[in-house]
Amino acid sequence: MKYIMIIVQILVLYLFFLVGTLIQNLLNISLPGSIIGMLLLFVLLQTNVIKEKWLATGANFLLTYLALLFVPATVGLMDYLPFFKGKGLITIGIVLVSTILVMLLSSVIGQGLIYRNKQSQDKNREGGIGA
């Protein structure tokens, strides 16, 4: 039963991709359909139309194997080695700097969310004790 639930949740996530692609094609937007679908999912999660727990197991399954999904793209870069020739050090530098920036920004946002969540829980406890 667990595997059926994972498959259904992944299909729902894929449905958001398809809807995003459909919106992109209908409105002739230059934004990729996958991004539109992700934004649509984000809005529905934030408005509690869709609960996180409804998709959590399937999303965690995909995240577990996410690294494997990048292998074909990385191997595909081998076809473009002449493009990187002579600019390899610049490319490596850009990748390193952007990776560090993403890691720093993610940690700052994560810490901010944890702090905000803790503040919210503290307020709820204080309000619950006096009430």
Secondary structure as UniProt FT lines:
FT   HELIX           2..27
FT   HELIX           33..46
FT   TURN            47..48
FT   HELIX           52..54
FT   HELIX           56..64
FT   HELIX           66..76
FT   HELIX           77..80
FT   HELIX           81..84
FT   TURN            85..86
FT   HELIX           88..130
//
